[in-house]
Amino acid sequence: MTDDAVVAKDHERLARLVEVHLGRRVARAEAMRAGLGTRRFHRLHFADDAGPRSLVARIEDDGAIRPPQSAWPAPPPWHGEPALEPLRGFLEQAGLPVPASALHLPDEGIDLLEDVGTTHLLRVSETTLRARTLEACALLPRLQSLRAEAETIPAFGRLYDRPLVSTKAWKWLHWTVPMILGRPATEEEKSETRALFDAIADLASEAPRRLAHRDFKAENLHLVPDESADARLVMIDVQGAFLAPPEYDLACLLYDLQVEHDEAFVDEALARTRPDLPDAPDEDTFRARFDAVALARLCKDVSHVAHAALARDDHRRWHEIPRGLALIDRIAGRRAHTFPGLRALTSVTAALTAALESADSGSRDVAALPDPAGA
């Protein structure tokens, strides 16, 4: 089945479900551009005044669109993400800003949600970005104060743990290095990288575990209805939430591959947020854990962008890789005598940067990279 055929079938199915469950008719439906994941999203428009003029349909991956065949190895498995509910409702009841639910059909794998529009923090002025990023940071103490049993809210049974950290090292060694450099990682690179990620896992295991959004970044923070001063800040894409060190969401937000924050602003945001966190970690511990989880996150993010481009032919975010490498080097520079394995890491980032620049300094043409077939 082609993608167009899947879209047409989705729209037919959604129109039927909306009429059955909400008594409304869809006037127009449009497929929405998704991220790098496998869920599908559609914006449904209505001509009547019986409710919101538009809703967003969220369809769990049902295998309707098969991913491109790839010779690249799959990473070690970790826990799949649970359904959006009951977490969304739990966060809503706690007063946290999430999209309202219009319809939840777990057997269909479909949710109809409030349409929060297209104004997220990647599409606002610099002044608005800084102010709203600080507002987003202020949500984290509230998020981290929440408690529930894992049997009720599965997010509380999902942990940022050693197996998860090791998957990030695996992706760096088995995707980023061979895909961009056209060669396998050396034994030294493997051992040093594993030593680094073991140290990150050690720091994480000693930290308090608090509820984290897990993908708390500018693209997932929307302003409803627009960039105006009274617009609501709303978090989307919350289903991946888990328990993590208190610094995790801050690392996602402040070292986002898609946003350039100067280091002075990062320092300001961290200084404002730290005292309000439920555990209020001391400054040195807080900054060390921030750097540790940020390193692991950045290596994973770069790996996913490289994999999307070279294994799935999705080049949309390829241009973000140089920023990710620069952020890794920034952390490595200040942690050179704190974390093991950084010499090998920065040696690889230098080689990766050179490979990207030599491919095409203007467009960073993926096709001009070394042939990784022998890797």
N, C-alpha and C positions, 0 to 999 in steps of 0.2 A: 504494500500500500504506500503511495506517495505521500509526502508531507501535505500537499494540497488536499488529497483525499481524506487524510486524518483530520485536517481542519474542518472540512465540510461535514464529516461525520460527527465531530465534536459539536459543531453548531446545531446540527439537527437534534442531537441528543440533549443538549442544554436547553434548546427551545421547548422540547417536550417536557423536561423535568421542571422547568420554570412554570409552565402552564399548569402542570399537575399539582405542584406543591405551593406555588405562590399565586396562582390564578391570574398570571400576567402573560402578555405576549411580547416576545423579543422583536423589536422593530429592526434592529441591526446588530450584528456581532462582528467583532474584529479580533483576529489573533494578535496577541501582544508579544513583543520581543522578550524572550526569557533570558536568564543568565546562562551560566555554563552547566547547569544541572539538567535534569530530565523531566521536570514537571512542565505542564503546559498551562498557559494562561490566556484567557479571552475576556475582552470587555464587551459587556452586553448592554445595549441601549434600549430604552423603553419610550414609547410615545405617550403613554398614559400618565396620570398623576397619582396613581395608587401607591406610590412609594418612590424611592430614589430613582432618578432618571437614568442612572447607570449603575451596574454592579460588575465586580471582577469575579470571574469563574476560575477556580484553581483546581486543576485535575492532576491527581497523583500519577506518577509514571505507571502506565499499564502495559508497556511493551508495544504500544501501537506504532511508535517510531523506533526503528532499530538503529542503534548507534553504528557509525561507520566501522567496518572491520579494521582491526589494527594488529600489527605484529608486535606492538609494545606490550610488555608484561603488565598484568593487573597488580595493584598493590595488595599487601596483606589485608584481609578483611577487618573491619571494625563495625561497631553497632550501626545498623541502619537508623535513619531518622524516624521517629514515631509520627503519628498523624498530628495534624494541627490542633485538633481538640483532644483532650480538654484543656491543653495548655493555654490556648488563646483566651478561653473564657476565664480561666484562673487569673491570668494577668489583668484582664478587664475588670474582674471583681476586685482586684487589689488596687485599682485606680491607675494602672499603667496604660499609656496610650497605644492601643492596638486597633486595627480595623474592626469595626462591628461586623457581626455575622448576620447574614440574611437567611442562610440555609446551610445546614450541615447534613450531608448524606454519606455516612461512613461506608455503607455497602457499595456505593457507586465510586468512592474515592474522590468525591467532589465537594468543594465548599464554595458558596457564593458569599462574597465579602464586600464590605464598603469599598467603593472606588475612591482611593486616596489620591488619584490624579497622577500627574507626571512631574510635579515639582519636588524633587528630592534634593539633598544637599550637594549633589554634583552640578546642579543647575541653578545656583543662586549666586548673588554677588559675594565678593570677598568679605564685606562687612557682615552680611547675613550669615555666611558660612561660619565665621569665627564665633558670632554670638550664639548661633544655634548648636554649634559643636559643644560649647560650654553648657548649654541647656541639656544636651544629650548626656554629657558626663554627669550632670546632676541627677539623672534618672537612675544611675547605677547603684548608688546606696539604697534606693528604694527597691530595686530589683534584687539586690543581694540580701535584703532583710527578709525575703519571703522564705517560707518553710512549708513543706508538704511531704506526705509519704509517697514513695516511688510507686506503690500500688495504685495510688490515686492520680498522681501526675508523673508520668514516666521520666520526665526530664530530671527528676531528683534521683533517679537510679542510673543516670548516665554520667560518667566521670571523665574528666581530662586526666588520663592515667598514662602509665608507661607504655602500654601497647599502642595507644593513640599517638604519643610522641614519636615512637619508633616508626610509625607509618610515614610521618613527615620526613624523617631522615631517609627512609627507603625511597620516597618519591624524588628527593633531591639527587640521590645517587643513581637511581635507575631511570629517571625521566630527564631531569634538567641537564645533568652532565652529558650523557650520551646524545641526547636530542640536539643540543646546541653545539657541543664540541665535537661531535662525530666520533667519539671514542668512549669506551667504558671508563668508569671511575677506577683510579689506581688503588692498590691495596692500602697505601698510606692514606689516601683520601677517604677510603671506607672506614679505616680504623679511627682516624681523627674525627671524622664526622660522627661516628657512633659514640665516641667519647664525649663529644660536645652534647649530643642529644641525651645521653645518659645523665649528664650533669643537669641538663634542663629538667629531665624527669625527676631527678632527686630534689631539686628546688620545688617543683610543683607538688611532689608528694608530701613535703613538709609544710605546705601552705594550707590555710583554711580553704575549705571548698564552699564556694558560694554560687548561686544561680547566675549563669551567664547567658546572654543572648546567643553567642557563638559566632554571629556574623554581623556584629554591630559596626556598620560602616555607613559612609555617606549615602550610598545608593539605596540603603534600606531604611533611611530616615526621611520621611516625606513631610512636606508642609501642606496642610489642608486648610483652605482651598488653594492657596497661592503663597507668594513670598511676603505677603503683608505682615505687619507687625503683630496682628492678632491671630495669625494662622496657627493651627494646632500642629505640634510636632508629633508624628505618629511612627511607631516602629512596625516594620513589616518583616516577613520571613523569619518568624520566631520559632518554627518547629524544631530547629536543631539545638535548642537550649540544653545545657548540661551544667554540671557542677565543676567549677574550675577555680584556679587562684583568683583573688580579687582583682588582679591587674589585667586579666585576660581581655575583657571587652574594651578596656582603655587602649590596649595594644592594637586591637582591630581598628578602632576609630582613629587613633592619632597617627598610626603608621599604616594608613590605608594606601594601597597601590595606586588608587585613582585620584588621590588628593595630595597636594603639596602643602604641608604645614611646616612653617619654620620652627626650628628647635626651641626658640624662645616661647612660642605659643604652646608647644608641647609641654614645656616645663611649667608654664602657667596653668594649663589644664590639669596636670598631675598634682600640682601644689594645691589647687582649689578642691580637688576631689578627695585626695587621700584622707584628710581628717574626718570626712563625713562617712567613710566606709564603715560598715558594722565592726570590722576588726581593727580599723585604724592602724595599719602596720607602720612600724618605724620607717623613717625615710630611706635608710640604706637597704633594708630588706625589700621595701616597696619598689625601689628603682632597680634593684638586681632582678627581682622577679619580673618586672615589666620588660626589661631587656631580654630576659631568657625566653618568655613566652612570645615576645615580638619576633625574636630570631627564628623560632620554630615556625611561627605563623607565616613570616615572610618567605622562608624557604618553601613552605607548602604552597603559598599563593603563586610564587614564581613557577613552581613545578606544574601547577594546574593550568596556568596560562600557556606554558610551553606545550603541555600535553594536548590542550584543546587545539592549538594551532597545528601541531605536527602529527598528531594521531587522529584528530577529528576534523581537520581542515576548517577550524573555526578561529580565524585570525583577529577577531574583534578587539581583543585585549593585548595583543602582542606588544604594542607600544609601551605597555606598563612595565615590562621586564626591566629595562634599565633603571627605573626608579626603585624597583624592589631590590636590585643589586646594590644601589647606592645606599639604601637604608640598612641593608645587612652590613655593609662596610662601615657605616656610621656607628652602629652598635658595637661592631667588632673593635673599632678604634678605641672606644672607651672601656672595653672589657677585655683587652688583650692580656691582662695579668690576672683576670678573674675566672674566666671560663676556659676549659681546655679545648684544643682542636681548632682554635680560631685561625692559626697560621695557614693551615690547609684550606679552611673555608675561604679566606680572603684571596689565597692563591687561585682558587677556582673562580671566584667572582671576577677577578682581574682577567682571567682567560675568557670567561663568558662575555664580559664587556667588550673585550677586543674582538671576539668572534662576531658579535652583533654589529659592531662598528665597521668591521671589514666587509661584512655581507653587503651593506649599503648604508652609508652614514646618513643618507637622507631618508630613505623609506624603511630601513631595516628589513629588507626583503627576506622573507623566510626561505624562499627558494634558493637564495645565494649562500645559505649556510653549508658547512661541510656535510657530505653524505653520511648519515648515521647508520647506514645499512649494516656495516660491519661491526657496530657497537654491541 
